[in-house]
Amino acid sequence: MPPFNARHEISELILRVALRDRRAFDSLYTATSAKLFGCCLRVLKDRSEAEEVVQEVFVKIWLKADRFAVTGQSPMSWLIAIARHQAIDRLRARRLRVSGLEDAALEVRDPAPGPEAQAVASAERRQLDGCLGELEAGRADAVRAAYLEGHSYADLAARHDVPLNTMRTWLRRSLMRLKECLQR
């Protein structure tokens, strides 16, 4: 069969597969599976894995045949691209399995902040301390106790001998002043 006719025939088969024509899918498999197997085998260098990947490739072809027409590629180029990408994905997965122990060791991280995070936190802490210093002493203590030490509003109201709603107002206004100060 001349190359033009084969190309046209494979294009027609792919378009019919897009319409879920099972006979066309069988014919497409018969016409192209050997070539796609060779492509997968070159990438994977393992016969059984290449056979599995070819099966995955044809599942993708069945599911994505409707996308063929918009690619503008020749039919074999489109099919080979799918096979090659699938084989490369399998190769990457294989490498991850082989180096899994090494990769697992890389995933162990020190929970402590790194030097850059410590420097940023230190600068932010100095800025926050400066802004707290601009508040009245009792209100700054109440903010520290509520938001840094976890004391309840009721505890703070009792400690500072003010009504609960007054304490809430102090804290809300103090936070607004802190926000303004931190944004400067």
Residue pairs with C-beta under 8 A, 6 or more apart in sequence:
1 9
6 31
7 74
7 75
7 76
9 31
10 28
10 31
10 32
10 75
10 76
10 79
11 68
11 75
12 24
13 24
13 25
13 27
13 28
13 31
13 75
14 28
14 61
14 65
14 68
14 75
14 78
14 79
15 65
15 68
15 69
16 24
17 24
17 25
17 28
17 61
17 62
17 65
18 65
18 66
18 68
18 69
25 58
25 61
25 62
28 61
29 58
32 76
32 79
33 54
33 58
35 76
35 79
35 80
36 54
36 57
36 79
36 80
36 83
37 50
37 51
37 54
39 80
39 83
39 84
39 87
40 49
40 50
40 53
40 54
40 57
40 83
40 84
40 86
40 87
41 47
41 50
43 50
43 84
43 87
43 88
43 91
44 50
44 53
44 87
44 90
44 91
44 94
49 90
49 94
50 87
52 90
53 83
53 86
53 87
53 90
54 83
56 86
56 90
57 79
57 82
57 83
57 86
60 82
60 86
61 79
61 82
64 82
68 75
68 78
71 78
73 81
96 103
113 121
127 182
128 178
128 182
130 181
131 177
131 178
131 181
131 182
132 140
132 143
132 144
132 178
133 140
134 177
134 181
135 143
135 174
135 177
135 178
138 160
139 170
139 171
139 173
139 174
140 174
142 156
142 160
142 167
142 170
142 171
142 174
143 171
143 174
143 175
143 178
145 151
145 155
145 156
145 159
146 152
146 153
146 156
146 171
151 159
153 164
153 167
153 168
153 171
154 164
156 167
156 171
157 163
157 164
157 166
157 167
160 167
162 170
